[in-house]
């Protein structure tokens, strides 16, 4: 899988992948609320100190997505982490998230959060394996019921020292 930055030209195929993935969990694509950010990727992500990435296969088909959205100050939020069903289990979701975390570090992110659904058990396991942990706090995405925060490298080293 090759990872590259997305732009508005990629929007129709991104929406198709996201819609398909949401349906697997019994959710609808909601362009007025949860998916409003996909209506203008260039404005919402790319022009706002964030980025939206896509993973493409050898045929240049979009098989994975993930966004890094600047929320406030140095707080960033991971959004739209999806992998096409036929490509799951190959580490592509992890590759997208790791690339987004690398970009967030370069942007001097002080905090990285993600909101997700308890229905997405495989994704939850992946986020935990990458250093995310569940936190209390306001959840803004309508279908999500779990908020997670990234435990950054410095804190992880502190934690390991105490163990």
PAZAPA-4460 file (N, C-alpha, C; in steps of 0.05 Angstrom, whole numbers, plus 32768, in hexadecimal, padded with zeros to 4 digits):
% residues 163
    n_x    n_y    n_z   ca_x   ca_y   ca_z    c_x    c_y    c_z   seq   type   mol
   8011   7FE8   8000   8000   8000   8000   8012   8019   8000     1      X     A
   800B   802B   7FEF   8018   8045   7FEE   8006   8059   7FFC     2      X     A
   8012   806A   800D   8003   807E   801B   8009   8099   800F     3      X     A
   7FF4   80A9   800A   7FF8   80C4   8000   7FE3   80D6   800B     4      X     A
   7FE8   80F0   8009   7FD5   8104   8012   7FBE   8105   7FFE     5      X     A
   7FA6   8108   8009   7F8D   810A   7FF9   7F86   8127   7FF4     6      X     A
   7F76   812B   7FE0   7F6B   8146   7FDB   7F4E   8142   7FD2     7      X     A
   7F41   8158   7FCB   7F24   8157   7FC4   7F1F   8145   7FAC     8      X     A
   7F32   8142   7F9A   7F2E   8130   7F83   7F29   8113   7F8B     9      X     A
   7F34   810C   7FA3   7F31   80F0   7FAD   7F17   80EC   7FBC    10      X     A
   7F08   8101   7FC1   7EF1   8100   7FD2   7EDC   80EA   7FCB    11      X     A
   7ED4   80E8   7FB1   7EBF   80D4   7FAB   7EC7   80B7   7FB3    12      X     A
   7EE0   80B0   7FAE   7EE9   8095   7FB5   7EEE   8091   7FD3    13      X     A
   7EF6   80A7   7FE0   7EF8   80A6   7FFE   7EDC   80A1   800A    14      X     A
   7EC9   80B1   8000   7EAD   80AE   800A   7EA3   8092   8006    15      X     A
   7EA9   8086   7FEF   7EA0   806B   7FE9   7EAC   8057   7FFD    16      X     A
   7EC6   8059   8002   7ED2   8047   8015   7EC6   804A   8031    17      X     A
   7EC4   8063   803A   7EBA   8069   8055   7E9D   805F   8057    18      X     A
   7E8C   8063   8043   7E71   805A   8043   7E6F   803C   8046    19      X     A
   7E7F   802E   8036   7E80   8010   8037   7E88   8006   8053    20      X     A
   7E9D   8012   805E   7EA7   800A   8079   7E92   800F   808E    21      X     A
   7E85   8026   808D   7E70   802D   80A1   7E59   8019   80A0    22      X     A
   7E51   8012   8088   7E3A   7FFF   8085   7E40   7FE4   8093    23      X     A
   7E5A   7FDC   8093   7E61   7FC2   809F   7E5B   7FC2   80BD    24      X     A
   7E5A   7FDA   80C9   7E55   7FDC   80E6   7E39   7FE7   80EC    25      X     A
   7E29   7FE8   80D7   7E0D   7FF1   80DB   7E0A   800F   80DC    26      X     A
   7E1D   801E   80D2   7E1C   803B   80D3   7E16   8046   80B7    27      X     A
   7E0B   805E   80B6   7E07   806C   809D   7E1C   8082   8099    28      X     A
   7E21   8088   8080   7E32   809F   8079   7E22   80B8   807E    29      X     A
   7E2B   80CB   808F   7E1C   80E2   8096   7E2B   80FC   808D    30      X     A
   7E26   8106   8075   7E35   811D   806B   7E2F   8137   807A    31      X     A
   7E1A   8138   8089   7E14   8151   8098   7E20   8152   80B4    32      X     A
   7E29   813B   80BE   7E35   813A   80D9   7E50   812C   80D9    33      X     A
   7E4F   8112   80DC   7E68   8102   80E0   7E7C   8105   80C8    34      X     A
   7E71   8106   80B0   7E83   8106   8098   7E84   8122   808B    35      X     A
   7E7C   8137   8099   7E7D   8151   808D   7E9A   8159   8086    36      X     A
   7EAD   814E   8094   7EC9   8154   808E   7ED2   814A   8073    37      X     A
   7EC4   8136   8069   7ECC   812B   804E   7EC1   813B   8037    38      X     A
   7EB0   814E   803D   7EA4   815E   8027   7EB9   8171   801B    39      X     A
   7ECE   8178   802B   7EE2   818A   8020   7EFD   8184   802F    40      X     A
   7F0A   816E   8027   7F23   8165   8033   7F38   817B   8032    41      X     A
   7F3A   8189   801C   7F4E   819E   8019   7F4B   81B3   802E    42      X     A
   7F33   81BC   8033   7F2E   81D2   8046   7F2F   81C7   8063    43      X     A
   7F22   81B1   8069   7F20   81A8   8084   7F3A   819D   808E    44      X     A
   7F48   818E   807E   7F61   8181   8087   7F7A   8190   807D    45      X     A
   7F7D   8191   8063   7F96   819A   8057   7F9D   81B7   805C    46      X     A
   7F88   81C9   805C   7F8D   81E5   8061   7F8C   81ED   807E    47      X     A
   7F88   81D9   808F   7F84   81DF   80AC   7F99   81D0   80BD    48      X     A
   7FB2   81CF   80B2   7FC8   81C2   80C0   7FC4   81A4   80C6    49      X     A
   7FB2   8198   80B7   7FAE   817B   80B9   7FB5   816E   809F    50      X     A
   7FAC   8155   809D   7FB1   8146   8084   7F9D   812F   8082    51      X     A
   7F96   8128   806A   7F85   8110   8066   7F95   80FD   8054    52      X     A
   7F9A   80E5   805E   7FAA   80D1   804F   7F99   80BC   8043    53      X     A
   7FA1   80B1   802D   7F95   8099   8021   7FAB   8085   801B    54      X     A
   7FA3   806C   801E   7FB5   8056   8016   7FAA   804A   7FFC    55      X     A
   7FBB   8047   7FE9   7FB2   803C   7FCF   7FC1   8022   7FC9    56      X     A
   7FB3   8010   7FBB   7FC0   7FF7   7FB3   7FCE   7FFA   7F98    57      X     A
   7FD8   7FE4   7F8D   7FE7   7FE6   7F74   7FD7   7FF0   7F5C    58      X     A
   7FBC   7FED   7F5E   7FAA   7FF7   7F49   7FA1   8014   7F4F    59      X     A
   7FAE   8020   7F63   7FA8   803C   7F6B   7F8B   803F   7F76    60      X     A
   7F80   8029   7F81   7F66   802B   7F8D   7F6A   8032   7FAB    61      X     A
   7F58   8042   7FB5   7F59   804A   7FD1   7F50   8033   7FE2    62      X     A
   7F62   802A   7FF4   7F5C   8013   8005   7F5D   801A   8023    63      X     A
   7F67   8032   8029   7F69   803B   8045   7F68   8059   8047    64      X     A
   7F5D   8063   805D   7F5C   8080   8061   7F63   8087   807E    65      X     A
   7F6A   80A0   8082   7F6E   80AA   809C   7F74   80C8   809C    66      X     A
   7F69   80D6   80AE   7F6D   80F3   80AF   7F78   80FC   80CA    67      X     A
   7F87   8112   80C9   7F92   8120   80E0   7F86   813C   80E0    68      X     A
   7F74   8141   80F2   7F65   815A   80F3   7F6F   816B   810B    69      X     A
   7F76   8183   8106   7F7E   8195   811C   7F64   819E   8129    70      X     A
   7F63   819A   8143   7F4B   81A1   8152   7F4E   81BD   815F    71      X     A
   7F62   81C0   8170   7F68   81DA   817C   7F85   81DA   8184    72      X     A
   7F92   81F1   8183   7FAE   81F3   818C   7FBF   81DD   8182    73      X     A
   7FC9   81CC   8194   7FDA   81B6   818D   7FCC   819B   818F    74      X     A
   7FB1   819C   8190   7FA1   8183   8191   7F98   817B   8176    75      X     A
   7F9E   8162   816F   7F96   8157   8155   7F84   813E   815A    76      X     A
   7F74   8138   8146   7F61   8121   8148   7F65   8110   812F    77      X     A
   7F67   80F6   8134   7F68   80E3   811D   7F4B   80DE   8115    78      X     A
   7F46   80DE   80FB   7F2B   80DA   80F0   7F2C   80C7   80D9    79      X     A
   7F15   80BA   80D5   7F10   80AA   80BD   7F26   8095   80B7    80      X     A
   7F2D   8086   80CC   7F40   8070   80C8   7F30   8057   80BF    81      X     A
   7F32   8052   80A5   7F23   803C   8099   7F35   802C   8086    82      X     A
   7F31   8012   8085   7F3F   8001   8072   7F2A   7FEF   8064    83      X     A
   7F2B   7FED   804A   7F19   7FDC   803B   7F1A   7FC0   8046    84      X     A
   7F03   7FB3   8048   7F01   7F98   8054   7F15   7F84   8048    85      X     A
   7F18   7F84   802E   7F29   7F70   8021   7F47   7F74   8028    86      X     A
   7F4E   7F8B   8033   7F6A   7F92   8039   7F70   7F92   8057    87      X     A
   7F5D   7F8C   8068   7F61   7F8C   8085   7F73   7F75   808D    88      X     A
   7F80   7F78   80A3   7F92   7F63   80AE   7FAE   7F64   80A2    89      X     A
   7FB4   7F79   8093   7FCE   7F7C   8086   7FDE   7F93   8092    90      X     A
   7FD4   7F9F   80A8   7FE2   7FB5   80B4   7FDF   7FD0   80A7    91      X     A
   7FCC   7FD2   8094   7FC9   7FEB   8086   7FBD   8001   8098    92      X     A
   7FAB   7FFA   80A9   7FA0   800E   80BC   7FB6   8019   80CE    93      X     A
   7FC7   8007   80D7   7FDD   800E   80E9   7FF1   8020   80DA    94      X     A
   7FF5   801A   80C0   8007   802B   80B0   7FFC   8048   80AE    95      X     A
   7FE2   804A   80A8   7FD6   8064   80A6   7FD8   8073   80C0    96      X     A
   7FD1   8066   80D6   7FD1   8074   80F0   7FEE   807B   80F7    97      X     A
   8001   806A   80F3   801D   8071   80F9   8027   8089   80E9    98      X     A
   801F   808A   80D0   8026   80A1   80BF   801A   80BA   80CA    99      X     A
   8000   80B9   80D2   7FF3   80D0   80DD   8000   80D9   80F7   100      X     A
   8008   80C6   8108   8016   80CD   8121   8031   80DA   811B   101      X     A
   803F   80D0   8107   8058   80DC   80FF   8054   80F9   80F6   102      X     A
   803F   80FE   80E7   8039   8119   80DD   8031   812B   80F5   103      X     A
   8021   8120   8107   8018   812F   811F   8030   8138   812F   104      X     A
   8044   8126   8133   805C   812D   8142   806B   8144   8134   105      X     A
   806D   8142   8119   807A   8157   810A   806C   8172   810D   106      X     A
   8052   8171   8111   8042   8189   8115   8041   8192   8132   107      X     A
   8051   8185   8143   8054   818B   815F   8039   8187   816E   108      X     A
   802B   8172   8168   8012   816C   8176   8017   8167   8193   109      X     A
   8007   8174   81A4   800A   8170   81C1   7FF7   815A   81CA   110      X     A
   7FE2   8155   81BB   7FCE   8141   81C2   7FC2   8136   81A8   111      X     A
   7FBF   811C   81A7   7FB2   810F   8190   7F9C   80FD   819B   112      X     A
   7F84   8101   8191   7F6D   80F2   819A   7F5F   80E4   8182   113      X     A
   7F4F   80D1   8189   7F3E   80C3   8175   7F24   80BC   8182   114      X     A
   7F0E   80BD   8173   7EF4   80B4   817D   7EED   809C   816B   115      X     A
   7EE2   8087   8178   7EDB   8070   8169   7EC3   8062   8175   116      X     A
   7EBB   804C   816A   7EA4   803D   8173   7EAC   8023   817F   117      X     A
   7E9E   801B   8194   7EA4   8001   81A0   7E9E   7FEA   818D   118      X     A
   7E8F   7FEE   8178   7E8A   7FDA   8164   7EA3   7FD3   8154   119      X     A
   7EB6   7FE5   8153   7ECE   7FE2   8142   7EE5   7FD6   8153   120      X     A
   7EE1   7FBD   815C   7EF3   7FB0   816F   7F10   7FAD   8165   121      X     A
   7F12   7FA7   814B   7F2D   7FA3   8140   7F3C   7FBE   8140   122      X     A
   7F2E   7FD3   8139   7F3A   7FEE   8139   7F42   7FF6   8155   123      X     A
   7F31   7FF0   8169   7F38   7FF6   8185   7F51   7FE8   818D   124      X     A
   7F54   7FCF   8186   7F6C   7FC0   818D   7F85   7FCD   8180   125      X     A
   7F82   7FD5   8167   7F98   7FE1   8158   7FA0   7FFC   8166   126      X     A
   7F8C   800C   816D   7F92   8026   817A   7FA1   8021   8194   127      X     A
   7F98   800E   81A4   7FA5   8008   81BD   7FC2   7FFE   81B8   128      X     A
   7FC6   7FEE   81A4   7FE1   7FE4   819E   7FF4   7FFA   8196   129      X     A
   7FE9   8010   818C   7FF9   8027   8183   7FFD   803C   8199   130      X     A
   7FF1   8038   81B0   7FF6   804A   81C6   7FDE   805C   81CD   131      X     A
   7FC7   8056   81C3   7FAF   8065   81CA   7FA2   8058   81E3   132      X     A
   7F95   8068   81F3   7F87   805E   820A   7F6C   806D   820D   133      X     A
   7F59   8060   8219   7F3E   806C   821C   7F3F   8082   8231   134      X     A
   7F31   8098   822B   7F2F   80AF   823D   7F12   80B8   823F   135      X     A
   7F0C   80C6   8254   7EF2   80D3   8257   7EF3   80ED   8247   136      X     A
   7EDC   80F7   8240   7EDC   8111   8232   7EC6   8112   821E   137      X     A
   7EC0   812A   8215   7EAB   812E   8201   7EB2   8121   81E7   138      X     A
   7E9E   8113   81DC   7EA1   8106   81C2   7E8F   8115   81AF   139      X     A
   7E9C   811E   8199   7E8D   812F   8186   7E83   8120   816D   140      X     A
   7E8D   8108   8168   7E83   80F8   8151   7E6B   80E9   8159   141      X     A
   7E54   80EC   814B   7E3A   80E0   8154   7E3A   80C2   8158   142      X     A
   7E49   80B3   8147   7E47   8096   814A   7E5C   808A   815D   143      X     A
   7E6D   809B   8167   7E83   8091   8178   7E7B   8091   8196   144      X     A
   7E86   807E   81A4   7E80   807C   81C1   7E9A   8078   81D1   145      X     A
   7EB1   807A   81C4   7ECB   8076   81D1   7EDD   808D   81C8   146      X     A
   7EEA   809A   81DB   7EFF   80AE   81D5   7F19   80A3   81DF   147      X     A
   7F2D   80A5   81CE   7F48   809C   81D5   7F5C   80B2   81D1   148      X     A
   7F72   80B0   81E1   7F87   80C4   81DF   7FA1   80B5   81DA   149      X     A
   7FB3   80C1   81CB   7FCD   80B5   81C5   7FE0   80BA   81DC   150      X     A
   7FED   80A5   81E6   8001   80A7   81FA   801B   80AC   81EB   151      X     A
   8025   80C5   81ED   803D   80CB   81DC   8056   80BD   81E5   152      X     A
   806A   80BE   81D4   8083   80AF   81D9   8090   80B6   81F4   153      X     A
   8091   80D0   81FA   809E   80D8   8213   8090   80CC   822B   154      X     A
   8075   80CD   822C   8067   80C1   8242   8069   80A3   8243   155      X     A
   806A   8096   822C   806D   8079   822B   8088   8071   8237   156      X     A
   809D   8080   8232   80B7   807A   823E   80B6   807E   825C   157      X     A
   80A8   8093   8266   80A5   8097   8282   8096   807F   828F   158      X     A
   8081   8076   8282   8071   8060   828C   8082   8046   828E   159      X     A
   8092   8041   8279   80A3   8029   8279   80B8   802A   828F   160      X     A
   80C2   8041   8295   80D6   8044   82AB   80C9   803D   82C6   161      X     A
   80B0   8043   82C9   80A2   803E   82E3   809B   8020   82E6   162      X     A
   809A   8011   82D0   8091   7FF5   82D2   80A6   7FE3   82DD   163      X     A
***
